[in-house]
Amino acid sequence: MAHGLLAGKCGIITGALNDQSIAWKVAQLAHAEGARIVLTNAPVAMRMGEINKLAEAINAPVIPADATVDADLEKLFAGSMEHFGGKADFVLHSIGMSPNVRKGRKYNEVNYEWYKQTLDISAMSLHRMLQAASKLDAFNEWGSVVGLSYIAAQRVFPDYGDMADAKALLESIARGWGYHLGRAKKVRVNTVSQSPTMTTAGSGIKGFDGFFGFAQEMSPLGNAPAEDCARFCVALFSDHTRYLTMQNLYHDGGFSTTGVSHEVMARFMGA
Ligand SMILES: NC(=O)c1ccc[n+]([C@@H]2O[C@H](COP(=O)([O-])OP(=O)(O)OC[C@H]3O[C@@H](n4cnc5c(N)ncnc54)[C@H](O)[C@@H]3O)[C@@H](O)[C@H]2O)c1
């Protein structure tokens, strides 16, 4: 049931690749809650064509942008403002990719050219986006920016590889820009640290089923589904969270503060 939480707001949503993508669910819900949306993804991802189905369903234009290319990002914000006839109220950063993880390079044997790409695509892209938006003065006051992160930024998950470092950088960039955009425009910037979720990016990680299953058994509420992550993102875009900024917020069913669960203990106890 929609509540009009985002009535009158305009936002840019990155990263909707297919209907498994967290960004896809955020776009659907933000639209249902009354927002006008511009969708964007890397030109190479758009060739798959799936995003056009979403664009049609929520009546949103798609502006291609490689999030590592500043000129693309400036075009994205300029084009969005033209479409909205005004500035943006929210942005979802839902972008992650590691060539090392994809090609099976472990943390202790990375290729450093790929490592740079991991950091650029998955973290610096948030910096680049917010610098482009700032340059064009593309945000309305009390706007909201959300980036999606993972707890490997704080704790070691060996198979998450160099993405862990990218997420730590992403969370730091959110704090940095939260300060600057907060002072300049009262715009808040937060990251949401989401449970393992079955998506293209998620299932590209070696041993993902293990991650998913372990987190499921460790979390009192179970893993948070993508649909619920979308609900949380929409809440963060809404006016009900106006003074929440520069935070990394765990949306993980309690995983991050559970030491051990009965389910996991049971595996180590005799009958
Ligand atoms: N799936 C999980 O388990 C999980 C858990 C926590 C956080 N996250 C994060 O959520 C976000 C979204 O991932 P997802 O799980 O929905 O997977 P996804 O594969 O559907 O989304 C990743 C998106 O990044 C886009 N992308 C890659 N390179 C790009 C570039 N150069 N420019 C612009 N876009 C680019 C892809 O096209 C894709 O749409 C990512 O930041 C991911 O790390 C995912």
The ligand as a MOL file (V3000), in Angstrom:
LIG
                    3D

  0  0  0     0  0            999 V3000
M  V30 BEGIN CTAB
M  V30 COUNTS 44 48 0 0 0
M  V30 BEGIN ATOM
M  V30 1 N 23.5310 -8.3330 -3.4700 0
M  V30 2 C 24.0730 -8.2580 -2.2930 0
M  V30 3 O 24.2650 -9.2630 -1.5720 0
M  V30 4 C 24.4450 -6.9020 -1.7420 0
M  V30 5 C 24.6180 -6.7610 -0.3500 0
M  V30 6 C 24.9970 -5.5070 0.1440 0
M  V30 7 C 25.2010 -4.4500 -0.7440 0
M  V30 8 N 25.0270 -4.6320 -2.0930 0 CHG=1
M  V30 9 C 25.2780 -3.5080 -2.9910 0
M  V30 10 O 24.0840 -3.1250 -3.6230 0
M  V30 11 C 24.4220 -2.4370 -4.8360 0
M  V30 12 C 23.5820 -2.9640 -5.9730 0
M  V30 13 O 23.9250 -4.2950 -6.2650 0
M  V30 14 P 22.8720 -5.4480 -6.5960 0
M  V30 15 O 23.1270 -6.5350 -5.6040 0
M  V30 16 O 21.4980 -4.8990 -6.7500 0 CHG=-1
M  V30 17 O 23.4220 -6.0280 -7.9810 0
M  V30 18 P 23.2530 -5.5560 -9.5250 0
M  V30 19 O 24.2730 -6.3570 -10.2600 0
M  V30 20 O 21.8400 -5.7190 -9.9260 0
M  V30 21 O 23.6600 -4.0100 -9.5120 0
M  V30 22 C 24.9760 -3.5160 -9.7000 0
M  V30 23 C 24.8730 -2.4050 -10.7300 0
M  V30 24 O 26.1130 -1.6970 -10.9010 0
M  V30 25 C 26.1020 -1.2590 -12.2590 0
M  V30 26 N 27.4160 -0.7990 -12.7130 0
M  V30 27 C 28.5550 -1.5560 -12.8050 0
M  V30 28 N 29.5410 -0.7940 -13.3270 0
M  V30 29 C 29.0330 0.4510 -13.5570 0
M  V30 30 C 29.5630 1.6670 -14.0750 0
M  V30 31 N 30.8390 1.7700 -14.4700 0
M  V30 32 N 28.7500 2.7500 -14.1760 0
M  V30 33 C 27.4470 2.6760 -13.7810 0
M  V30 34 N 26.8820 1.5400 -13.2700 0
M  V30 35 C 27.6720 0.4480 -13.1670 0
M  V30 36 C 25.6330 -2.5130 -12.9940 0
M  V30 37 O 25.2840 -2.2820 -14.3330 0
M  V30 38 C 24.4740 -2.9390 -12.1260 0
M  V30 39 O 23.2730 -2.3440 -12.5460 0
M  V30 40 C 25.9270 -2.6090 -5.0280 0
M  V30 41 O 26.6150 -1.4740 -4.5220 0
M  V30 42 C 26.2150 -3.8120 -4.1490 0
M  V30 43 O 27.5730 -3.8910 -3.7470 0
M  V30 44 C 24.6270 -5.8320 -2.5900 0
M  V30 END ATOM
M  V30 BEGIN BOND
M  V30 1 1 1 2
M  V30 2 2 2 3
M  V30 3 1 2 4
M  V30 4 1 4 5
M  V30 5 2 4 44
M  V30 6 2 5 6
M  V30 7 1 6 7
M  V30 8 2 7 8
M  V30 9 1 8 9
M  V30 10 1 8 44
M  V30 11 1 9 10
M  V30 12 1 9 42
M  V30 13 1 10 11
M  V30 14 1 11 12
M  V30 15 1 11 40
M  V30 16 1 12 13
M  V30 17 1 13 14
M  V30 18 2 14 15
M  V30 19 1 14 16
M  V30 20 1 14 17
M  V30 21 1 17 18
M  V30 22 2 18 19
M  V30 23 1 18 20
M  V30 24 1 18 21
M  V30 25 1 21 22
M  V30 26 1 22 23
M  V30 27 1 23 24
M  V30 28 1 23 38
M  V30 29 1 24 25
M  V30 30 1 25 26
M  V30 31 1 25 36
M  V30 32 1 26 27
M  V30 33 1 26 35
M  V30 34 2 27 28
M  V30 35 1 28 29
M  V30 36 1 29 30
M  V30 37 2 29 35
M  V30 38 1 30 31
M  V30 39 2 30 32
M  V30 40 1 32 33
M  V30 41 2 33 34
M  V30 42 1 34 35
M  V30 43 1 36 37
M  V30 44 1 36 38
M  V30 45 1 38 39
M  V30 46 1 40 41
M  V30 47 1 40 42
M  V30 48 1 42 43
M  V30 END BOND
M  V30 END CTAB
M  END
